[in-house]
Amino acid sequence: MNDLTSALPAPERNPVSAGIVPARNYISPEFARKEAEGLWSRVWQMACREEEIPKIGDYYTYDIVDQSIIVIRTAADEIKAFHNVCPHRGRTITEGCGHANRLFCKYHGWNWKIDGTGAKVVDRHEWPADELTDDALNLAPVNVGRWSGWVYVNMDPDCVSLEEHLSPAKDFLDPFDLGGLRYHWRKSTVLDCNWKVALEAFDEGYHVQTTHNQMLRYFDDWTQSYAHGRHAHFGYWESMPMGSRSPRLTGGAPTEDIRPGIRDYMEDMAATLNAGSAVQTVHAARRVEQEVEPGTPAMEVLMKFGQFIYEHALSLGLKWPDITAEQMQAAGIDWHLFPNQIMLMGPTGSLNYRARPVGSNPDKCIFDVYSLQRYPEGEAPPKVELEWSQDHADTDFWGLILTQDFANVAEVQKGMKSKGFKGARPNPRQEIAISNFHRALEDFVENGYAGEGNPA
């Protein structure tokens, strides 16, 4: 057992119990205001991927609640961030993403170097020199950090380091070389629910047996969830082997031949999500059915499946990450990085989610979902455009699985306002990620990073 594997607590001594999550966390305008001040203004949060700003002068405008931040590449290996506001009369400077040789305010023409300094002010001589100093004219900086290809920002000048924020999750995730992945596709929408309702739809596997019950024919859906500081993950550590029919269908009887199930699983994931490692694993799953003899023990079948994935990746010219089987097992399949980033990762790709509030409205959120893939050197798409759709039932755009998830969230938001609803009751084994998230959230809005990383 390696250090990561030993870091997984046994279920019966998990440090976080389920408890009840108050409905006001999801529906209260007052709690949304507390989040604006106590969470978003002082937490490390993912703004974009580095590949969105590849050239010097490329910028990305990150908006959260009522704050806007310019994230801009200032040198080949340097990225800076600034509050997106002109110090003259308060106009925003950028919107969306683009390229700039100088940052320019479209109101009165004030402009700056891309490092936020060197302001040029029209008719500057009309101000007293001691009132309009160079320092006063510089754009207000925002802390910026980078990890695994993502760019993070933090508006609190006294915040902890990004590395400290990500610990210990990064120890589990670094072996996947997520920084070596590039965009495969990117999609966004506005959902009629709180940002936490949207995020939590992808924070546990407990819903699969109902929301995605078509999947029970090829895998055991029972999961375990664990807290790691403010972060959490879940996986299938004690489930039947991939390709097995769910015990919910079989009464617990093992599946004699898991090979067809592995193929069906990978083909369905590729067809309905077209994301993460499943894109490359279909080939390996088909080889398993064709080349592995019926009656082969399940663990040997899975070892062959892993071998075929590795061989196919190398045949495509992909760089396989320096990761062991033990590290992959310890990581599980789904990580929630506090506060609003979720990923399902594998050696050749990942499926990723982010949810953000729409202003101070607790009933709406911006929801981003994107696929990252590993490509042969020099063959990644030059730019993958963001696609938008407000048709949450469009399976051609979203795929079946996401439309099934979207069908729940607005109804959950509506139901949480019922006078008969006292609060959410997360499953104490399979939904620890959710209960831990809210314990960490309530602690953070009050105490910031000075609070408990893993509140009990």
C-alpha positions in Angstrom: 0.0 0.0 0.0 1.5 3.4 -1.0 1.1 6.7 0.9 -1.9 7.8 -1.2 -3.7 4.5 -0.7 -3.1 4.6 3.0 -4.6 8.1 3.1 -8.0 6.7 2.4 -9.9 6.3 5.7 -12.0 3.2 6.3 -15.7 4.0 5.8 -16.6 3.3 9.4 -14.1 5.9 10.7 -14.7 8.6 8.0 -14.0 11.9 9.6 -17.2 13.5 8.2 -20.7 12.4 9.0 -23.7 13.2 6.7 -25.8 15.6 8.9 -28.4 17.9 7.3 -27.6 20.7 4.9 -29.9 23.6 5.5 -32.2 24.6 2.6 -31.1 28.2 3.0 -27.6 27.3 1.7 -29.3 26.9 -1.7 -32.2 29.3 -1.8 -31.4 32.2 0.5 -30.4 35.6 -1.0 -28.8 36.4 2.4 -26.6 33.3 2.2 -25.7 34.2 -1.4 -24.5 37.6 -0.1 -22.5 35.8 2.6 -20.8 33.7 -0.1 -20.0 36.8 -2.2 -18.2 38.4 0.7 -16.9 35.4 2.6 -16.2 32.9 -0.2 -15.7 34.4 -3.6 -13.8 37.4 -2.5 -11.1 35.4 -0.7 -10.9 31.8 -2.1 -8.7 30.4 -4.8 -10.9 29.7 -7.8 -10.3 28.4 -11.3 -10.6 31.2 -13.9 -9.5 29.5 -17.2 -7.0 27.1 -18.8 -3.6 28.4 -19.8 -4.2 27.4 -23.4 -7.0 30.0 -23.6 -4.3 32.7 -23.4 -1.3 31.1 -25.2 0.3 34.3 -26.6 1.7 37.4 -24.9 -1.1 39.9 -24.7 -3.9 37.3 -24.8 -6.5 37.9 -22.0 -9.5 36.2 -20.4 -12.1 38.1 -18.5 -13.3 36.1 -15.5 -16.5 37.2 -13.8 -17.8 36.0 -10.4 -20.8 37.5 -8.7 -20.3 41.3 -9.1 -16.5 41.1 -9.6 -14.6 41.0 -12.8 -10.9 40.1 -13.3 -8.6 40.4 -16.2 -6.3 37.4 -16.6 -3.5 38.2 -19.1 -0.3 36.6 -20.3 2.4 39.1 -19.9 5.4 36.9 -20.9 6.0 33.5 -22.3 5.9 31.9 -18.8 4.1 34.7 -16.8 0.4 35.3 -16.3 -0.9 38.3 -14.3 -4.4 39.2 -13.1 -6.0 42.6 -12.3 -9.3 43.9 -11.2 -11.2 44.7 -14.4 -11.9 48.4 -13.6 -10.5 51.7 -14.8 -9.3 53.8 -11.8 -10.7 56.9 -13.5 -14.5 56.5 -13.5 -15.0 52.8 -12.9 -15.7 51.4 -16.4 -14.7 47.8 -17.0 -11.8 47.5 -19.4 -12.2 44.0 -21.0 -15.0 41.6 -21.7 -14.8 38.1 -23.0 -11.4 37.0 -24.3 -9.1 38.6 -26.8 -5.7 40.1 -27.5 -4.3 43.4 -26.5 -1.0 45.3 -26.9 -2.2 47.7 -24.3 -5.2 47.5 -22.0 -7.6 50.3 -23.1 -10.6 51.9 -21.4 -13.3 52.7 -24.0 -14.8 55.6 -22.0 -12.0 58.2 -21.9 -9.1 56.4 -23.5 -6.9 55.8 -20.5 -4.7 52.8 -21.2 -1.9 50.6 -19.7 0.8 48.2 -20.5 -0.3 44.6 -20.3 1.5 44.4 -17.0 -1.0 46.9 -15.6 1.5 49.8 -15.3 2.6 52.7 -17.4 -0.8 54.4 -17.6 -1.4 56.9 -20.4 -4.0 59.5 -19.3 -5.5 61.9 -21.7 -4.8 65.5 -20.5 -3.0 64.2 -17.4 -1.4 67.6 -16.9 -4.8 68.9 -15.7 -4.6 66.9 -12.5 -2.2 68.0 -9.6 0.8 65.7 -9.8 0.4 64.5 -6.2 -3.2 63.4 -6.8 -2.5 61.3 -9.9 0.6 59.4 -9.1 1.9 56.5 -11.2 1.1 54.1 -8.4 -2.4 55.3 -8.1 -2.9 54.8 -11.8 -1.7 51.2 -11.9 -4.4 48.5 -12.3 -5.2 46.9 -9.0 -3.5 43.4 -8.9 -5.2 40.1 -8.1 -3.3 37.0 -6.9 -2.8 34.5 -9.7 -1.5 30.9 -9.6 -1.2 28.0 -11.9 -1.6 24.3 -11.5 -2.0 21.4 -14.1 -2.8 23.8 -16.9 -5.5 25.8 -15.0 -5.1 29.4 -14.0 -6.5 30.4 -10.5 -7.2 33.8 -9.0 -7.7 35.1 -5.5 -8.8 38.6 -4.6 -7.5 38.4 -1.1 -4.0 40.0 -0.9 -3.3 38.0 2.3 -4.5 34.6 1.0 -2.6 31.3 1.5 -0.6 29.9 -1.4 -2.4 28.0 -4.2 -0.4 24.9 -3.3 -1.7 25.1 0.2 -5.2 25.5 -1.0 -5.0 22.5 -3.3 -3.5 20.2 -0.7 -3.9 17.3 -0.3 -5.9 16.8 -3.5 -3.0 17.7 -5.7 -1.0 14.8 -4.3 -3.6 12.4 -5.7 -4.0 14.2 -9.0 -0.5 15.3 -10.0 0.5 11.8 -11.3 -2.2 12.1 -14.0 -0.3 14.9 -15.7 -3.4 17.0 -16.2 -1.3 19.8 -17.4 -0.5 17.7 -20.5 -4.1 17.7 -21.5 -5.7 20.1 -24.0 -9.3 21.1 -24.8 -11.4 18.6 -26.7 -14.6 20.5 -26.4 -16.1 23.2 -24.2 -19.8 23.9 -23.5 -21.7 26.3 -21.2 -25.2 27.1 -20.2 -27.3 28.9 -17.6 -29.2 26.6 -15.3 -32.3 27.5 -13.2 -30.7 26.4 -10.0 -28.2 27.4 -7.4 -24.6 26.8 -8.3 -24.2 24.2 -5.6 -27.3 22.3 -6.8 -25.7 22.1 -10.2 -22.3 21.1 -8.9 -23.6 18.4 -6.6 -25.3 16.6 -9.5 -21.8 15.6 -10.4 -20.4 15.2 -6.9 -21.7 11.7 -6.2 -22.5 8.4 -7.8 -25.5 7.6 -5.7 -27.9 9.0 -8.3 -26.8 6.7 -11.1 -29.2 3.9 -10.0 -32.2 6.2 -10.8 -31.1 9.1 -13.0 -28.8 7.0 -15.3 -30.3 3.5 -14.7 -29.5 2.4 -18.2 -25.9 2.1 -17.0 -26.7 -0.6 -14.4 -26.4 -3.3 -17.1 -22.6 -2.9 -17.2 -21.3 -1.7 -13.8 -21.8 -1.8 -10.1 -22.9 1.7 -9.2 -22.2 1.6 -5.5 -19.6 4.2 -4.5 -17.6 5.4 -1.5 -16.9 9.0 -0.8 -14.1 10.6 1.3 -13.2 14.0 2.5 -9.7 15.4 2.2 -9.6 18.8 3.9 -12.0 21.0 2.0 -11.8 18.8 -1.0 -13.4 15.3 -1.5 -13.6 12.4 -4.0 -15.5 9.2 -4.6 -14.7 5.9 -6.3 -15.7 2.3 -6.8 -13.1 0.7 -4.4 -15.4 -2.0 -3.1 -17.7 -2.5 -6.1 -17.8 -5.5 -8.5 -15.4 -5.3 -11.4 -16.1 -3.0 -14.3 -18.4 -4.7 -16.8 -20.4 -6.4 -14.1 -24.2 -6.0 -14.0 -25.2 -4.0 -11.0 -26.1 -6.1 -7.9 -29.3 -4.1 -7.9 -30.3 -6.2 -11.0 -28.7 -9.5 -10.0 -29.4 -9.8 -6.3 -25.6 -9.7 -5.7 -24.7 -12.6 -8.1 -21.4 -12.0 -9.9 -21.3 -11.5 -13.7 -19.6 -14.5 -15.3 -18.3 -12.7 -18.3 -17.5 -9.0 -17.9 -16.0 -8.5 -21.4 -19.3 -7.5 -23.1 -20.1 -5.1 -20.3 -16.7 -3.4 -20.6 -17.4 -2.9 -24.3 -20.9 -1.6 -23.7 -19.7 0.7 -21.0 -17.0 2.3 -23.0 -19.1 2.6 -26.2 -21.9 4.2 -24.3 -19.6 6.7 -22.6 -18.0 7.6 -26.0 -21.4 8.0 -27.6 -23.2 9.8 -24.9 -20.4 12.0 -23.5 -17.6 11.9 -26.0 -15.3 13.0 -23.2 -12.5 12.0 -20.9 -10.5 8.8 -21.3 -13.5 7.0 -22.8 -12.7 8.3 -26.3 -9.5 6.3 -26.4 -10.7 3.3 -24.3 -13.4 2.1 -26.8 -10.6 0.6 -28.9 -9.2 -1.3 -25.9 -12.6 -2.5 -24.8 -13.3 -4.0 -28.2 -9.9 -5.7 -28.1 -10.8 -7.3 -24.8 -13.9 -8.9 -26.2 -12.1 -10.1 -29.3 -8.8 -11.2 -27.8 -9.4 -12.3 -24.2 -10.8 -15.8 -23.9 -14.3 -16.3 -22.3 -13.9 -17.6 -18.7 -10.8 -15.5 -18.0 -11.0 -14.3 -14.3 -12.3 -10.8 -14.0 -9.1 -9.3 -12.6 -7.1 -10.7 -15.5 -9.6 -9.2 -18.0 -9.2 -5.8 -16.3 -5.4 -6.1 -16.5 -5.7 -6.8 -20.2 -8.0 -3.9 -20.6 -5.5 -1.6 -19.0 -2.7 -3.0 -21.1 -4.7 -2.4 -24.3 -5.5 1.2 -23.3 -1.7 1.8 -22.7 -0.8 0.1 -26.1 -3.4 2.1 -28.0 -2.3 5.4 -26.4 1.3 4.7 -27.4 0.2 3.7 -30.9 -1.4 7.2 -31.2 1.8 8.9 -30.1 0.4 9.9 -26.8 2.7 10.6 -23.8 1.5 8.2 -21.0 1.7 9.9 -17.6 4.1 8.5 -15.0 1.4 7.0 -12.9 1.1 3.6 -11.1 -1.9 1.4 -10.9 -1.9 2.0 -7.1 -2.0 5.8 -7.7 -4.9 5.5 -10.1 -6.8 3.3 -7.6 -6.2 5.7 -4.7 -7.4 8.7 -6.7 -10.8 7.2 -7.5 -12.8 8.6 -10.4 -14.3 12.0 -9.3 -12.7 14.9 -7.4 -14.4 18.0 -6.0 -11.8 20.8 -5.6 -13.2 23.4 -3.2 -15.2 25.4 -4.0 -16.5 24.8 -7.5 -14.4 22.6 -9.6 -15.1 18.9 -10.3 -13.2 16.5 -12.5 -13.4 12.8 -13.6 -9.9 12.0 -14.7 -8.0 9.2 -16.4 -4.5 8.8 -18.0 -5.6 10.0 -21.4 -8.3 12.6 -20.6 -10.7 14.2 -18.1 -14.3 15.4 -18.0 -14.6 18.6 -16.0 -17.4 20.8 -14.5 -17.6 24.3 -13.0 -20.6 26.1 -11.6 -20.7 29.9 -10.7 -23.6 32.0 -9.4 -25.2 34.5 -11.8 -24.7 37.7 -9.9 -26.4 37.5 -6.5 -29.3 35.4 -7.7 -29.4 32.1 -5.7 -31.7 30.5 -8.3 -29.4 30.6 -11.4 -25.9 29.6 -12.2 -23.5 29.5 -15.1 -22.5 25.9 -15.7 -19.4 24.9 -17.7 -18.6 21.4 -18.8 -15.5 20.6 -20.9 -13.5 17.6 -22.1 -9.7 17.5 -22.0 -7.7 15.1 -24.0 -4.1 14.0 -24.4 -2.9 14.6 -27.9 0.3 13.6 -29.8 3.0 16.3 -29.6 1.9 19.3 -31.8 -1.5 17.8 -32.8 -3.8 19.5 -30.3 -6.4 21.7 -31.9 -5.1 25.3 -32.1 -8.2 26.7 -30.5 -11.4 25.1 -29.3 -14.3 27.5 -29.2 -16.8 27.7 -26.4 -20.3 26.5 -27.4 -23.5 27.6 -25.7 -27.0 26.1 -25.6 -30.0 26.8 -23.4 -31.9 23.7 -24.6 -31.1 21.3 -21.8 -33.0 18.4 -23.4 -31.0 18.5 -26.6 -29.2 15.1 -26.6 -27.5 15.9 -29.9 -25.7 18.9 -28.2 -25.3 17.6 -24.6 -25.5 13.8 -24.9 -27.9 11.6 -23.0 -26.2 11.6 -19.6 -25.9 15.3 -19.2 -29.5 15.9 -20.3 -30.6 13.3 -17.6 -28.6 15.3 -15.0 -30.0 18.7 -16.2 -33.6 17.3 -15.9 -33.2 17.2 -12.1 -31.6 20.4 -11.1 -34.4 23.0 -11.7 -36.8 20.6 -10.0 -34.5 20.3 -7.0 -34.2 24.1 -6.8 -38.0 24.4 -6.9 -38.5 21.6 -4.3 -36.0 23.1 -1.8 -38.4 26.1 -1.4 -41.2 23.8 -0.2 -42.4 24.5 3.3 -42.2 20.7 3.7 -38.4 20.6 3.0 -36.2 20.9 6.1 -32.9 20.4 4.5 -30.8 18.0 2.4 -29.8 14.6 3.9 -26.7 13.4 2.1 -26.0 9.7 2.1 -23.4 9.2 4.9 -21.3 6.8 2.8 -21.8 7.7 -0.8 -22.4 11.5 -0.5 -19.6 12.5 1.9 -18.4 14.9 -0.7 -21.6 17.0 -0.4 -21.8 17.0 3.4 -18.1 17.9 3.6 -18.5 20.6 1.0 -21.2 22.4 3.1 -19.3 22.0 6.3 -16.3 23.5 4.6 -18.3 26.2 2.9 -20.0 27.4 6.1 -16.7 27.4 7.9 -15.0 29.3 5.1 -17.6 32.1 4.7 -17.1 32.8 8.4 -13.3 32.2 8.9 -11.7 31.9 5.4 -8.4 30.0 5.4 -8.1 30.5 9.1 -10.9 28.0 9.6 -10.6 24.3 9.7 -9.6 22.7 6.5 -11.7 19.6 7.3 -14.3 20.8 9.8 -15.9 18.1 11.9 
